[in-house]
């Protein structure tokens, strides 16, 4: 990245906090990039619509794409070609870049010796893999993490089976020691069972180009479950479309290296810029969710819960319904940790979700 581009990104990460002050250069840069992004997304609507499966509405995908960048403003400073390539891959996979079905991350990549750029990368999440496996191949996938204090039986041979009894509620489950995935047809016929221990999962993490990403740190159980699902699904006959989705993550691994250098530090997302007291006609404020008002849900969370309720009601299996609930909980916790909502707001949204699904 050139010195000019580096300075621009660094400047955009800091905004003037003085009430009523004119927006800083960084704020103007971020606002312009945001406006350019929205304009290009809308210009490409027909292209995205042509790639999406019939059951995914174009407006829903566009809204998810805009929300993804709104929640992670660093994406505005990633290489634009890779950002829109990530959105194209998401549309081809029939998944939303909403942090639950899939997510767009940024990785510092050395394109030539000594020259690094921020590249955007599309990564399907485990929920997205399970969802598309059900839609494309009528295959149900259950994936769980095994803890030291759980009772776990794994039997191979002529009568293979997996029996897993978690530790009693209220008692420590201990450290994570492994993970497994079971692949079934809708008639409950088991197609495959995959089991990985801690050493195997750690080896996979070390081969990742982003071993310290959020999936491996704050949401480690997600990383363990996704790892075993990805490996196991390669042993099951699947459609070409599902195979393509599974292969999306292959770009994130370097299986020829024993060790991976730590990634370059990731810039912290800049805060939403403050609107100037007397903006010029040509200046447009960045579109951010409205502030929380007592008795209402903050931002666009009601729309989010409505979409998840549609997914919840579409599920026919109890484990799939539970998966939707788990995804809502994980999304709320992630938003809380990123400072997007307060603890009080997290509790209010959670209570609203519980009342919606009974």
C-alpha positions in Angstrom: 0.0 0.0 0.0 1.4 3.4 -0.9 2.3 6.0 1.8 -0.5 8.2 0.6 -3.1 5.4 0.8 -1.7 4.4 4.3 -2.1 8.0 5.5 -5.6 8.2 4.1 -6.7 5.1 6.0 -5.0 6.2 9.2 -6.6 9.6 8.9 -10.1 8.1 8.3 -9.8 6.1 11.5 -9.9 9.2 13.6 -12.8 11.7 13.6 -13.2 15.1 15.2 -15.2 14.7 18.5 -15.8 18.4 19.0 -19.6 19.0 19.0 -20.6 21.3 16.1 -17.1 21.2 14.5 -16.7 20.7 10.7 -16.0 17.1 9.8 -12.3 16.1 9.6 -10.6 15.1 6.4 -10.8 11.5 7.6 -14.6 11.8 8.1 -15.0 13.2 4.6 -12.9 10.4 3.1 -15.0 7.8 4.9 -18.2 9.5 3.9 -17.2 9.7 0.2 -16.1 6.0 0.1 -19.4 5.1 1.7 -21.4 7.0 -0.9 -19.3 5.5 -3.7 -19.9 2.0 -2.3 -23.7 2.5 -2.1 -23.8 3.8 -5.6 -21.8 0.9 -7.1 -23.9 -1.7 -5.2 -27.1 -0.3 -6.6 -25.6 -0.1 -10.1 -24.8 -3.8 -9.8 -28.2 -4.9 -8.5 -29.2 -6.7 -11.7 -25.9 -8.6 -11.7 -26.5 -9.8 -8.2 -30.1 -10.7 -8.9 -29.0 -12.9 -11.9 -26.7 -14.9 -9.6 -29.0 -15.3 -6.6 -31.2 -18.4 -6.2 -35.0 -17.8 -6.6 -35.7 -17.9 -2.8 -33.2 -15.1 -2.0 -34.7 -11.7 -2.7 -32.5 -9.1 -4.4 -33.4 -6.4 -2.0 -32.7 -8.6 1.0 -29.2 -9.4 -0.4 -28.4 -5.7 -1.1 -29.6 -4.7 2.4 -27.3 -7.4 3.9 -24.3 -6.2 1.8 -24.8 -2.6 2.9 -25.3 -3.6 6.5 -22.1 -5.7 6.4 -20.0 -2.6 5.4 -21.9 -0.4 7.9 -21.0 -2.8 10.7 -17.3 -3.1 9.5 -16.3 0.3 8.0 -12.8 -1.0 7.4 -14.2 -2.8 4.3 -14.5 0.6 2.6 -10.7 0.8 2.6 -10.2 -2.7 1.3 -9.2 -3.2 -2.4 -12.5 -2.5 -4.2 -12.1 -5.3 -6.7 -11.8 -7.9 -3.9 -14.7 -6.4 -2.0 -17.1 -6.8 -4.9 -15.6 -10.2 -5.8 -16.6 -11.3 -2.3 -20.1 -10.0 -2.8 -20.4 -11.9 -6.1 -19.2 -15.1 -4.4 -21.8 -14.6 -1.7 -24.6 -14.2 -4.3 -23.4 -17.3 -6.2 -23.5 -19.3 -3.0 -27.0 -18.1 -2.3 -26.0 -16.8 1.1 -26.3 -13.4 2.8 -23.1 -11.6 4.1 -24.9 -10.9 7.4 -22.4 -12.5 9.8 -24.6 -15.5 10.3 -24.8 -17.2 6.9 -21.5 -15.8 5.8 -19.1 -12.9 6.5 -16.7 -10.7 4.6 -13.4 -10.3 6.4 -10.3 -8.2 5.6 -6.8 -9.7 5.4 -3.5 -7.9 4.8 -2.0 -9.6 1.8 1.5 -9.2 0.3 0.8 -8.9 -3.5 4.5 -8.3 -4.3 7.6 -8.3 -2.1 7.2 -5.5 0.4 3.8 -4.3 -1.0 0.8 -5.1 1.1 -2.9 -4.4 0.4 -6.1 -5.0 2.4 -8.1 -7.7 0.6 -11.7 -8.6 1.3 -12.5 -12.4 1.5 -15.9 -14.1 1.5 -16.2 -16.8 4.1 -19.4 -18.9 4.4 -20.2 -19.6 8.1 -21.3 -23.0 9.5 -25.0 -21.9 9.6 -24.7 -21.0 5.9 -23.1 -24.4 5.1 -25.8 -26.3 6.9 -28.6 -24.2 5.3 -27.4 -24.7 1.8 -26.8 -28.4 2.4 -30.4 -28.7 3.4 -31.6 -26.6 0.4 -29.4 -28.1 -2.3 -29.0 -31.7 -1.3 -31.7 -32.3 1.3 -29.0 -33.1 3.8 -29.1 -32.4 7.5 -25.8 -31.7 9.3 -25.4 -31.7 13.1 -22.1 -30.4 14.4 -21.1 -30.3 18.1 -18.0 -29.6 20.2 -17.0 -32.2 22.8 -15.7 -31.0 26.2 -13.5 -32.9 28.7 -16.3 -33.5 31.2 -18.8 -34.8 28.6 -19.5 -38.5 28.0 -18.4 -39.3 24.5 -18.5 -42.6 22.7 -17.2 -42.9 19.1 -17.4 -46.4 17.6 -16.2 -47.5 14.1 -16.4 -50.8 12.4 -19.5 -52.8 11.3 -21.8 -50.9 13.7 -20.5 -47.3 13.7 -22.1 -44.7 16.0 -21.6 -41.6 18.0 -23.1 -41.1 21.5 -22.6 -37.7 23.2 -23.9 -36.7 26.6 -22.9 -33.2 27.7 -22.0 -32.6 31.3 -25.0 -31.8 33.5 -26.3 -28.2 33.4 -24.7 -26.0 36.0 -21.4 -28.0 36.1 -18.2 -27.1 34.3 -17.8 -28.9 31.0 -14.0 -28.5 31.0 -11.8 -27.6 28.0 -12.8 -28.4 24.4 -11.2 -31.6 23.3 -12.8 -32.4 20.0 -15.7 -31.9 17.6 -17.9 -34.1 15.4 -20.4 -33.8 12.6 -23.2 -36.1 11.5 -24.6 -36.0 7.9 -28.1 -37.3 7.4 -30.7 -37.5 4.7 -34.2 -36.2 5.5 -35.3 -39.7 6.2 -32.7 -39.9 9.0 -30.3 -42.2 7.0 -26.8 -41.5 8.2 -24.5 -40.7 5.3 -21.3 -40.0 7.2 -19.8 -39.3 10.7 -16.7 -37.1 11.1 -14.7 -36.8 14.3 -11.7 -34.6 14.9 -9.6 -34.2 18.1 -8.1 -31.0 19.5 -4.7 -31.7 17.8 -6.2 -32.1 14.4 -8.3 -28.9 14.8 -5.3 -26.9 16.1 -3.2 -28.1 13.1 -6.0 -26.8 10.8 -6.0 -23.5 12.6 -2.2 -23.1 12.3 -2.5 -23.6 8.6 -5.0 -20.8 8.3 -3.9 -17.4 6.9 -5.8 -15.8 9.8 -5.3 -18.0 12.9 -6.1 -15.0 15.1 -9.4 -14.0 13.4 -12.6 -13.6 15.4 -13.7 -17.1 14.5 -10.7 -18.6 16.2 -10.6 -16.2 19.2 -14.0 -14.8 20.3 -16.1 -17.5 18.5 -13.8 -20.5 18.9 -16.6 -23.0 19.1 -17.7 -21.8 15.6 -14.2 -22.4 14.3 -14.1 -26.0 15.7 -17.6 -26.9 14.4 -16.9 -25.4 10.9 -13.6 -27.2 10.7 -15.1 -30.6 11.2 -18.1 -29.9 8.9 -15.8 -28.8 6.1 -13.6 -31.9 6.4 -16.5 -34.3 6.7 -18.5 -32.9 3.9 -15.7 -33.8 1.5 -16.5 -37.5 2.2 -20.1 -37.2 1.3 -21.5 -37.1 -2.3 -22.8 -33.6 -2.8 -24.0 -31.4 -5.6 -21.5 -29.2 -7.5 -23.1 -26.1 -6.1 -22.5 -27.3 -2.5 -19.0 -28.4 -3.3 -18.2 -24.9 -4.6 -19.4 -23.3 -1.3 -17.3 -25.7 0.7 -14.2 -24.8 -1.4 -14.6 -21.1 -0.7 -12.5 -21.4 2.5 -9.6 -23.2 0.7 -8.1 -19.8 -0.2 -7.8 -19.2 3.6 -5.4 -22.1 4.1 -1.8 -22.7 3.1 -1.2 -26.4 3.5 2.4 -26.2 2.2 3.6 -24.3 5.2 4.3 -25.7 8.6 4.0 -22.3 10.3 2.2 -19.1 9.3 3.5 -15.6 10.1 1.0 -13.6 12.2 -1.1 -11.3 10.1 -0.5 -7.6 10.0 -2.5 -5.7 12.7 -6.1 -4.9 11.7 -7.3 -1.3 11.8 -10.0 -0.7 14.3 -13.3 0.3 12.7 -13.7 4.1 12.8 -16.6 5.4 14.8 -19.6 6.9 13.0 -18.8 10.5 12.0 -20.8 13.3 13.7 -23.0 15.3 11.4 -21.8 18.9 11.1 -24.0 21.7 12.5 -24.4 23.4 9.2 -23.5 20.9 6.4 -22.9 22.1 2.9 -25.5 21.0 0.3 -23.1 18.6 -1.4 -22.2 16.8 1.9 -24.3 13.7 2.9 -24.1 12.1 6.3 -23.3 8.5 6.5 -26.4 6.3 6.9 -26.2 4.9 10.4 -28.8 3.1 12.5 -31.0 5.4 14.6 -30.1 5.7 18.3 -31.9 3.5 20.8 -35.1 4.8 22.3 -36.6 3.2 25.5 -39.3 0.7 24.7 -38.1 0.1 21.1 -35.3 -2.0 19.5 -32.1 -0.1 18.5 -31.2 0.4 14.8 -32.4 -2.2 12.4 -32.6 -5.0 15.0 -36.4 -5.4 14.6 -35.9 -6.1 10.8 -33.1 -8.5 11.7 -35.3 -10.4 14.2 -38.2 -10.5 11.6 -35.8 -12.2 9.1 -34.6 -14.7 11.6 -38.2 -15.5 12.6 -38.9 -16.3 8.9 -35.9 -18.7 9.0 -37.1 -20.2 12.3 -40.6 -20.9 11.0 -39.2 -22.4 7.8 -37.2 -25.0 9.9 -38.8 -28.4 10.2 -36.3 -30.0 12.6 -35.9 -29.0 16.2 -32.1 -28.9 15.8 -32.4 -26.4 13.0 -34.7 -24.2 15.0 -32.2 -24.3 17.8 -29.5 -23.4 15.4 -31.3 -20.2 14.4 -31.7 -19.3 18.1 -28.0 -19.9 18.7 -27.2 -17.8 15.7 -29.3 -14.9 17.1 -27.5 -15.2 20.5 -24.1 -15.2 18.9 -24.9 -12.2 16.7 -26.1 -10.2 19.7 -23.0 -11.1 21.7 -20.7 -10.1 18.8 -22.5 -6.8 18.4 -22.2 -6.2 22.2 -18.5 -6.9 22.1 -18.0 -4.6 19.2 -19.7 -1.8 21.1 -22.6 -1.5 18.7 -25.2 -2.1 21.4 -25.2 -1.8 25.2 -25.8 -4.6 27.6 -29.3 -3.2 28.3 -30.0 -3.2 24.5 -28.7 -6.7 24.1 -31.1 -7.9 26.8 -34.0 -6.0 25.3 -33.4 -7.5 21.8 -33.0 -11.0 23.4 -36.3 -10.7 25.2 -38.0 -9.5 22.0 -36.6 -12.6 20.2 -37.8 -15.0 23.0 -41.3 -13.5 22.8 -41.4 -13.9 19.0 -40.5 -17.6 19.0 -42.3 -18.5 22.2 
